[in-house]
Amino acid sequence: MKIKMTVPVTMQIHPDTKTESFSKNDYTMSFFIPFKHQKDAPAPFAEDVQLTVVQPFCAYVRVYGGRSNITMIEENYKALVEDLKTNGLGDDFRTDMIYSAGYNDPKSVKQHNEIWLVSKRQNPAPLPENEKAQSTFGKYFGKICGKLSFKDIDFLSMTKKVMSKLPFIKPGAESPEPSTETSVNKSSPAFCGSNDCPDFYEVKLKATDYTLRCYPERYRWVSTTVTGEESKQASKTAFWRLFRYIDGKNAKKMKIKMTVPVAMQIQPVAESDSFCKNNYTMSFFVPFKHQKDAPAPSEDSVHLTVFQPFCAYVRVYGGYSNMKRVEQHYNELVKSLKRDGLGEEDYRTDAIYSAGYDSPCKFLNRHNEIWLISKKQNPIEEEVGTL
């Protein structure tokens, strides 16, 4: 969804009282959500962007003009503090953070800027007893990501602690010995949710902690490769390139529905301390309705690809994934394959694939996979399975 720009653009800044530096390298910028979307604002795709709720508050405000910068913010912050102290209010504002607010387009000649110091004692309305001791600027994870609300909580850390105590079932745990019984998935897997995904596959082998999964169909994906960046930044760069494609940056200017999984091809480095080269290829699955006529990308760095039929050894794991966890589960999968008599002659070692199936706003029962492409197992006799 395209959302109209609003004002102000606010910046939360933490003054550093122990050094001469005005602020730590810690900034939180916020855009006000338009009134029409206050109740149903869409969840962000990027993990480092979140929806927050600013609770009712009172603030001492100083207004100044001109194009603002950190020096002007510091000057006006100090002037506001001095005024408050002069008027006997030196103990009535928060000192752990300040807020700057800008209201104008950078091209505007007249600029309206503000400094906010949040009052400790002044409240716009009585608060419930159980909230009086809470931070005035308490953050909520709102209804987009669940119905529970939390203030001043590191939600991801808390989620990991909760998940560590849940009785998750390891993939294939119901099968104590490797099984060669073939099963065919004829409906969309539960881990795809309501999204399009490559859902027709055969499970040719079930082990205690991995499966051999074969996809007999050719599927189109849209892909982009990022080189020379660390994994976290590369993931962001790649994701937004692909998101722009499905958001209309294509030959038909067509909006395309998000699908799963988001797949990442990673190239391990042999005989190196580094797990992988700075070379990542991310891919989005093309929805079934566009498999035959997917529009060409408008960006040179994005291209349509075809995944040929293939078989892969698949390991499943939960939680929020990152490169460290990808490496961990890749090593565990290799260890399991070796345990069952399979070696590098059975699967590709030049590239591995990670696959994620969930929005960042899904906290529990997340589904991630590692794929190692089989060299010997083919989904159909006449065609070699390759990616």
C-alpha distance (Angstrom), angle and dihedral (degrees) to the residues before:
residue distance angle dihedral
M1 . . .
K2 3.79 . .
I3 3.83 109.3 .
K4 3.81 125.0 -160.6
M5 3.81 117.7 -112.1
T6 3.81 115.9 -108.0
V7 3.80 139.6 -173.8
P8 2.90 146.4 -81.3
V9 3.77 109.7 41.5
T10 3.79 100.9 -154.8
M11 3.79 129.5 -161.4
Q12 3.77 123.7 -161.9
I13 3.81 110.7 -149.5
H14 3.80 129.8 -174.3
P15 3.82 113.5 -142.9
D16 3.80 113.1 -141.9
T17 3.81 106.9 -136.5
K18 3.80 94.6 -177.3
T19 3.80 98.2 59.7
E20 3.78 138.9 37.5
S21 3.78 89.1 -107.0
F22 3.80 111.6 108.2
S23 3.79 94.4 -144.1
K24 3.77 143.0 10.4
N25 3.78 118.3 -115.3
D26 3.78 87.9 -96.0
Y27 3.79 119.3 108.8
T28 3.81 131.5 164.5
M29 3.81 115.6 -163.6
S30 3.80 121.4 -166.4
F31 3.81 136.9 -171.2
F32 3.80 118.7 -154.8
I33 3.82 111.6 -116.8
P34 3.85 113.5 -124.6
F35 3.80 115.4 -104.9
K36 3.82 92.6 -113.9
H37 3.83 90.3 60.5
Q38 3.81 99.6 39.1
K39 3.82 91.9 104.7
D40 3.80 99.5 37.1
A41 3.79 108.3 26.4
P42 3.82 109.2 162.5
A43 3.78 118.9 -112.2
P44 3.82 116.2 -104.3
F45 3.82 119.0 -110.6
A46 3.81 95.1 -147.5
E47 3.81 115.4 82.3
D48 3.81 92.0 -140.5
V49 3.82 93.5 56.6
Q50 3.80 119.9 75.3
L51 3.78 141.7 173.3
T52 3.81 114.6 -114.8
V53 3.79 136.6 -177.8
V54 3.80 119.4 -137.5
Q55 3.79 108.5 -150.3
P56 3.84 122.0 -139.8
F57 3.80 109.9 -71.9
C58 3.79 145.6 163.7
A59 3.80 121.9 -133.7
Y60 3.78 138.3 -177.6
V61 3.81 104.5 -122.3
R62 3.80 130.8 -157.6
V63 3.83 117.8 -170.1
Y64 3.81 124.7 -152.0
G65 3.80 136.9 166.7
G66 3.78 137.0 -136.5
R67 3.79 129.1 62.1
S68 3.77 105.2 -46.1
N69 3.80 127.5 -132.3
I70 3.79 135.7 164.8
T71 3.82 92.2 -85.9
M72 3.83 92.0 54.3
I73 3.79 90.5 45.4
E74 3.81 90.5 53.3
E75 3.82 92.9 47.0
N76 3.81 93.7 50.3
Y77 3.80 92.6 42.4
K78 3.81 90.1 55.5
A79 3.81 91.8 45.6
L80 3.82 90.6 51.5
V81 3.80 91.7 48.8
E82 3.80 90.5 50.3
D83 3.82 91.6 50.3
L84 3.79 91.8 49.8
K85 3.79 92.8 49.5
T86 3.81 90.3 48.6
N87 3.81 88.7 55.0
G88 3.79 94.1 48.4
L89 3.81 95.5 -104.2
G90 3.79 98.7 113.0
D91 3.80 92.9 121.1
D92 3.81 98.2 43.8
F93 3.80 103.0 78.4
R94 3.77 135.0 66.7
T95 3.79 114.3 -102.1
D96 3.80 98.6 -174.1
M97 3.80 93.4 76.9
I98 3.78 142.2 8.2
Y99 3.78 132.1 -162.1
S100 3.78 130.0 -136.8
A101 3.79 119.2 -163.1
G102 3.81 128.7 -164.6
Y103 3.80 123.6 -166.9
N104 3.81 107.0 -179.3
D105 3.76 142.1 74.5
P106 3.84 109.1 -106.5
K107 3.82 88.4 -117.3
S108 3.81 93.2 58.6
V109 3.81 114.9 107.8
K110 3.80 92.9 -148.2
Q111 3.79 113.2 59.5
H112 3.80 127.2 -168.3
N113 3.80 115.5 -162.8
E114 3.78 131.9 168.9
I115 3.79 141.8 -164.3
W116 3.82 116.2 -148.5
L117 3.80 124.2 -159.8
V118 3.79 108.4 -174.7
S119 3.79 115.4 -129.8
K120 3.79 118.5 -123.5
R121 3.81 96.5 -158.0
Q122 3.79 105.8 28.9
N123 3.81 115.6 83.8
P124 3.81 125.8 177.7
A125 3.79 91.4 -140.7
P126 3.81 137.1 3.9
L127 3.78 112.3 -82.9
P128 3.81 124.8 -141.8
E129 3.79 113.0 -94.3
N130 3.80 93.6 -109.5
E131 3.82 91.3 55.8
K132 3.82 101.9 45.3
A133 3.78 93.6 93.3
Q134 3.80 94.0 46.1
S135 3.80 125.9 103.5
T136 3.81 113.8 -85.5
F137 3.80 88.4 -134.0
G138 3.82 93.8 45.9
K139 3.78 113.2 163.7
Y140 3.78 123.2 -130.5
F141 3.75 129.8 -162.0
G142 3.79 92.8 -141.8
K143 3.76 136.3 -153.7
I144 3.82 93.3 -67.4
C145 3.80 92.2 72.9
G146 3.79 97.7 29.7
K147 3.78 141.2 -45.8
L148 3.79 96.6 -91.2
S149 3.81 120.0 95.4
F150 3.78 125.0 -150.1
K151 3.80 132.1 -172.4
D152 3.79 125.1 -150.9
I153 3.82 91.8 -14.5
D154 3.78 127.5 139.8
F155 3.79 91.1 -127.8
L156 3.78 98.1 -171.4
S157 3.81 92.8 50.9
M158 3.78 90.3 48.2
T159 3.80 91.4 48.3
K160 3.80 91.5 52.2
K161 3.81 90.1 52.1
V162 3.80 91.2 49.9
M163 3.80 92.5 46.6
S164 3.81 92.1 50.1
K165 3.82 88.6 61.9
L166 3.80 96.7 47.7
P167 3.82 119.4 100.9
F168 3.80 97.9 -116.9
I169 3.79 116.0 179.5
K170 3.77 115.6 -128.2
P171 3.81 114.2 -123.7
G172 3.77 109.9 -88.4
A173 3.82 92.4 5.6
E174 3.78 89.9 139.5
S175 3.82 89.0 64.1
P176 3.85 110.2 64.9
E177 3.81 93.2 -176.8
P178 3.80 129.6 42.5
S179 3.77 107.9 -90.7
T180 3.80 126.2 -156.7
E181 3.79 93.1 -163.6
T182 3.80 108.9 128.9
S183 3.80 120.6 -134.6
V184 3.79 126.1 -177.1
N185 3.78 122.4 -144.4
K186 3.81 106.5 -140.8
S187 3.80 98.7 170.6
S188 3.78 134.9 48.9
P189 3.83 109.4 -76.2
A190 3.80 116.5 -113.0
F191 3.81 90.4 -119.2
C192 3.83 90.0 63.8
G193 3.80 90.3 62.6
S194 3.80 111.1 -168.3
N195 3.81 92.7 -29.7
D196 3.78 129.0 108.1
C197 3.79 110.4 -106.2
P198 3.82 137.4 156.8
D199 3.79 91.1 -81.1
F200 3.80 105.3 164.0
Y201 3.80 110.3 86.4
E202 3.79 143.4 130.2
V203 3.79 124.5 -125.7
K204 3.81 103.4 -144.3
L205 3.79 97.7 175.4
K206 3.80 135.9 20.0
A207 3.78 119.3 -160.6
T208 3.79 127.9 175.2
D209 3.80 93.2 -93.9
Y210 3.80 107.9 13.5
T211 3.80 142.7 30.1
L212 3.78 135.2 -146.3
R213 3.79 104.5 -126.0
C214 3.82 124.0 -172.8
Y215 3.79 126.1 -161.1
P216 3.84 109.9 -161.9
E217 3.82 96.8 -175.4
R218 3.81 131.5 83.1
Y219 3.79 110.8 -122.5
R220 3.78 133.7 -171.6
W221 3.79 120.2 -130.8
V222 3.80 132.8 176.2
S223 3.78 113.3 -127.2
T224 3.80 144.8 -178.4
T225 3.81 132.8 -172.2
V226 3.81 124.5 -142.9
T227 3.80 120.7 -167.2
G228 3.77 134.2 -175.6
E229 3.82 96.5 25.4
E230 3.78 132.2 105.6
S231 3.80 115.3 -103.5
K232 3.82 98.2 -101.3
Q233 3.80 94.7 49.3
A234 3.80 91.6 40.2
S235 3.81 89.9 54.8
K236 3.80 91.3 52.1
T237 3.80 93.3 46.7
A238 3.80 92.6 48.2
F239 3.80 95.1 44.2
W240 3.79 94.6 52.9
R241 3.80 92.4 46.9
L242 3.82 89.5 55.1
F243 3.78 92.9 41.0
R244 3.81 90.5 54.9
Y245 3.81 87.7 53.7
I246 3.82 94.0 54.7
D247 3.82 90.1 40.1
G248 3.79 90.6 63.5
K249 3.79 107.7 -77.9
N250 3.79 92.3 126.7
A251 3.80 137.8 97.9
K252 3.82 92.8 -87.6
K253 3.83 94.9 39.8
M254 3.78 84.2 -128.3
K255 3.81 127.0 162.6
I256 3.79 108.6 -129.0
K257 3.78 124.5 -162.0
M258 3.82 117.9 -112.0
T259 3.79 114.3 -108.3
V260 3.79 139.0 -174.8
P261 2.89 147.4 -78.1
V262 3.77 109.8 39.6
A263 3.80 98.3 -151.8
M264 3.80 126.0 -160.4
Q265 3.79 124.4 -165.0
I266 3.81 111.5 -149.1
Q267 3.80 127.6 -172.6
P268 3.82 114.3 -145.4
V269 3.81 117.4 -145.0
A270 3.79 114.1 -128.6
E271 3.82 117.6 -134.4
S272 3.79 93.4 5.7
D273 3.79 137.1 114.8
S274 3.79 87.7 -130.2
F275 3.81 115.4 86.8
C276 3.77 94.5 -146.6
K277 3.77 145.0 3.6
N278 3.78 119.0 -100.2
N279 3.78 87.4 -101.5
Y280 3.80 119.4 108.5
T281 3.81 131.2 169.7
M282 3.79 116.1 -164.2
S283 3.80 122.5 -166.8
F284 3.81 136.8 -169.5
F285 3.80 118.4 -155.9
V286 3.82 111.3 -117.1
P287 3.85 111.7 -123.2
F288 3.80 115.7 -105.2
K289 3.82 92.9 -113.1
H290 3.83 89.9 59.2
Q291 3.81 99.9 39.0
K292 3.82 91.9 104.5
D293 3.81 99.6 36.6
A294 3.79 107.8 25.8
P295 3.83 108.9 162.5
A296 3.79 118.4 -112.3
P297 3.82 114.9 -103.9
S298 3.80 117.8 -106.1
E299 3.82 93.9 -145.6
D300 3.81 119.0 76.7
S301 3.81 90.6 -139.9
V302 3.82 92.2 60.9
H303 3.80 123.5 70.4
L304 3.80 141.3 170.2
T305 3.80 115.2 -112.2
V306 3.79 135.9 -176.0
F307 3.79 121.3 -134.9
Q308 3.79 106.7 -149.8
P309 3.83 119.2 -144.3
F310 3.80 108.7 -70.0
C311 3.78 145.6 165.4
A312 3.79 123.0 -136.0
Y313 3.76 138.8 -176.7
V314 3.80 103.1 -122.7
R315 3.80 130.3 -158.4
V316 3.81 118.6 -171.4
Y317 3.80 126.3 -152.7
G318 3.81 136.5 167.5
G319 3.78 137.5 -137.0
Y320 3.79 128.8 53.5
S321 3.78 111.0 -35.9
N322 3.80 128.7 -138.9
M323 3.80 135.5 162.1
K324 3.80 92.7 -85.7
R325 3.81 91.2 55.1
V326 3.81 91.9 43.8
E327 3.81 89.1 55.1
Q328 3.80 91.6 45.7
H329 3.81 94.2 52.4
Y330 3.80 92.7 41.1
N331 3.82 88.8 56.4
E332 3.81 90.8 46.3
L333 3.81 91.3 50.9
V334 3.81 92.0 49.7
K335 3.81 89.3 48.8
S336 3.82 91.1 50.9
L337 3.80 92.8 48.7
K338 3.79 91.1 50.7
R339 3.81 89.5 48.8
D340 3.82 88.5 56.8
G341 3.80 93.9 48.6
L342 3.80 98.6 -97.6
G343 3.79 120.5 130.6
E344 3.79 141.7 173.6
E345 3.78 90.1 -68.4
D346 3.83 87.5 66.7
Y347 3.81 101.6 50.5
R348 3.78 139.2 28.2
T349 3.79 116.7 -94.6
D350 3.80 98.7 -178.8
A351 3.82 94.0 75.4
I352 3.77 137.4 15.7
Y353 3.78 128.8 -169.5
S354 3.77 131.1 -138.5
A355 3.81 118.4 -163.6
G356 3.81 127.7 -165.0
Y357 3.80 123.1 -166.7
D358 3.80 105.9 -178.3
S359 3.79 141.5 77.5
P360 3.82 115.1 -116.2
C361 3.81 86.7 -113.2
K362 3.80 93.2 65.4
F363 3.79 105.6 91.6
L364 3.81 105.5 174.6
N365 3.81 132.7 49.3
R366 3.79 93.3 15.6
H367 3.81 116.2 178.1
N368 3.82 124.1 -143.6
E369 3.79 130.0 163.4
I370 3.81 141.6 -162.0
W371 3.82 116.3 -150.6
L372 3.80 125.0 -160.2
I373 3.80 108.8 -173.8
S374 3.78 115.0 -127.4
K375 3.81 118.1 -125.7
K376 3.79 96.4 -163.8
Q377 3.78 106.1 32.6
N378 3.80 113.6 79.5
P379 3.80 125.5 -174.4
I380 3.82 91.2 -141.7
E381 3.79 129.5 23.3
E382 3.80 100.2 -125.4
E383 3.81 100.4 46.5
V384 3.78 129.5 57.4
G385 3.79 112.7 -130.6
T386 3.77 109.6 -120.1
L387 3.76 138.2 156.4
